[in-house]
Amino acid sequence: MTTATRSLDDTTVARHQIANLLAAYLEAADRKDVEAAVAVLGQAEVSFPAGTSHDPETARALFTKLWGNPTKHRHDLSNLLVLPGDTPGTWIARAHYTRYVLTPEPVLNTLGEYDVVVDEATWTLRRLIVTRTWVQA
């Protein structure tokens, strides 16, 4: 965790921007919209338990693989914590996520975490690390 300090206004803006970035990704995930996910994460270093990406081409391949199953799902985000990054001009954030599979009734499928690094100048994601604490057997 960083010890850097920033003004409340800066932190409020960062929290808003990061929440919007994560929401844009989750909306793409819930629609299984590969191109929308690439628009949000195509330039970022992305790590899922099932694979990684670092550019638009590998992001497209990763999300196509992740969302190949036609079963609908929904993600919810909670516990968003936003802090100044260790590198000037960056912010870091952590959040919990839940993933429900709609079969057709919602069934809790995954509990996990997102760790992100965001560039303050462009409000783009530099890194997303996805971990899964629990997955339904």
C-alpha positions in Angstrom: 0.0 0.0 0.0 1.3 3.4 -0.9 2.0 6.2 1.6 1.6 9.0 -0.9 -1.0 11.6 -0.2 -3.3 13.5 -2.6 -6.0 16.0 -2.1 -9.6 14.9 -1.5 -10.6 16.4 -4.9 -7.9 14.4 -6.7 -9.0 11.2 -4.9 -12.7 11.8 -5.7 -11.9 12.3 -9.4 -9.7 9.2 -9.4 -12.4 7.1 -7.6 -15.0 8.2 -10.1 -12.8 7.6 -13.2 -11.7 4.1 -11.9 -15.2 3.1 -11.0 -16.3 4.1 -14.6 -13.4 2.1 -16.2 -14.3 -1.0 -14.2 -18.0 -0.6 -14.9 -17.2 -0.3 -18.6 -15.3 -3.5 -18.5 -18.0 -5.3 -16.5 -20.7 -4.2 -19.0 -18.6 -5.6 -21.8 -18.1 -8.8 -19.9 -21.8 -9.2 -19.2 -22.6 -8.7 -22.9 -19.6 -10.8 -23.9 -18.6 -7.9 -26.1 -15.0 -8.7 -27.0 -14.5 -5.4 -29.0 -15.8 -3.3 -26.1 -13.4 -5.1 -23.7 -10.5 -4.5 -26.1 -11.4 -0.8 -26.1 -11.1 -0.7 -22.3 -8.2 -3.1 -21.8 -6.5 -3.5 -25.1 -3.4 -1.6 -24.2 -3.2 -2.8 -20.6 -1.3 -5.7 -19.1 -4.1 -8.1 -18.2 -3.8 -11.3 -16.1 -6.6 -13.8 -15.5 -6.2 -17.2 -14.0 -7.0 -18.5 -17.6 -4.6 -16.3 -19.5 -2.9 -13.0 -20.1 -2.8 -10.1 -22.6 -0.7 -7.1 -23.3 -2.0 -5.6 -26.6 -5.2 -5.4 -28.6 -4.5 -8.7 -30.5 -3.8 -10.8 -27.4 -6.7 -9.1 -25.5 -9.1 -10.0 -28.3 -7.9 -13.6 -28.2 -8.1 -13.7 -24.4 -11.7 -12.4 -24.2 -12.8 -14.6 -27.1 -11.5 -17.5 -25.1 -13.0 -16.4 -21.8 -16.5 -15.7 -23.2 -16.8 -18.6 -25.7 -19.5 -20.3 -23.6 -23.0 -19.0 -24.6 -24.3 -19.2 -21.0 -25.2 -15.7 -19.8 -23.6 -14.2 -16.7 -23.5 -11.1 -14.7 -20.8 -9.4 -12.6 -21.2 -7.1 -9.6 -18.5 -4.9 -8.2 -18.0 -4.0 -4.5 -15.5 -2.8 -1.9 -13.7 -0.4 -4.3 -10.6 1.0 -2.7 -8.7 3.7 -4.6 -5.2 4.9 -3.5 -2.5 7.0 -5.0 0.0 4.8 -6.9 3.6 4.4 -6.0 4.6 5.8 -9.4 3.7 9.5 -9.9 0.7 10.0 -12.2 -0.8 6.6 -11.3 -3.6 5.4 -9.1 -4.1 1.9 -7.8 -7.4 0.2 -6.9 -8.7 -3.0 -5.5 -12.3 -4.3 -5.7 -14.2 -7.4 -5.1 -16.4 -9.0 -7.7 -19.1 -11.6 -7.8 -20.1 -13.4 -11.0 -23.5 -15.0 -11.4 -24.3 -17.5 -14.1 -27.9 -17.1 -15.4 -29.1 -20.7 -16.0 -31.9 -19.1 -16.2 -32.0 -18.4 -12.4 -29.0 -16.5 -11.1 -26.5 -18.9 -9.4 -23.4 -17.5 -7.7 -20.4 -18.8 -9.6 -17.3 -16.8 -8.7 -16.0 -14.6 -5.9 -12.9 -12.7 -6.9 -10.8 -9.6 -6.8 -9.5 -7.0 -9.3 -6.2 -5.1 -8.8 -5.7 -2.2 -11.2 -3.2 0.4 -12.0 -4.5 3.5 -13.8 -2.7 6.3 -15.7 -4.0 9.6 -14.3 -3.1 11.6 -17.5 -5.3 9.5 -19.8 -7.5 7.7 -17.3 -6.7 4.4 -18.9 -6.0 1.0 -17.3 -2.3 0.1 -17.4 -2.8 -3.2 -15.5 -5.6 -5.5 -14.4 -5.0 -8.6 -12.3 -8.0 -10.8 -11.8 -7.9 -13.4 -9.0 -10.6 -15.9 -8.0 -11.0 -16.6 -4.3 -13.8 -19.1 -4.9 -15.4 -20.8 -7.9 -18.4 -23.0 -7.7 -17.4 -26.6 -8.3 
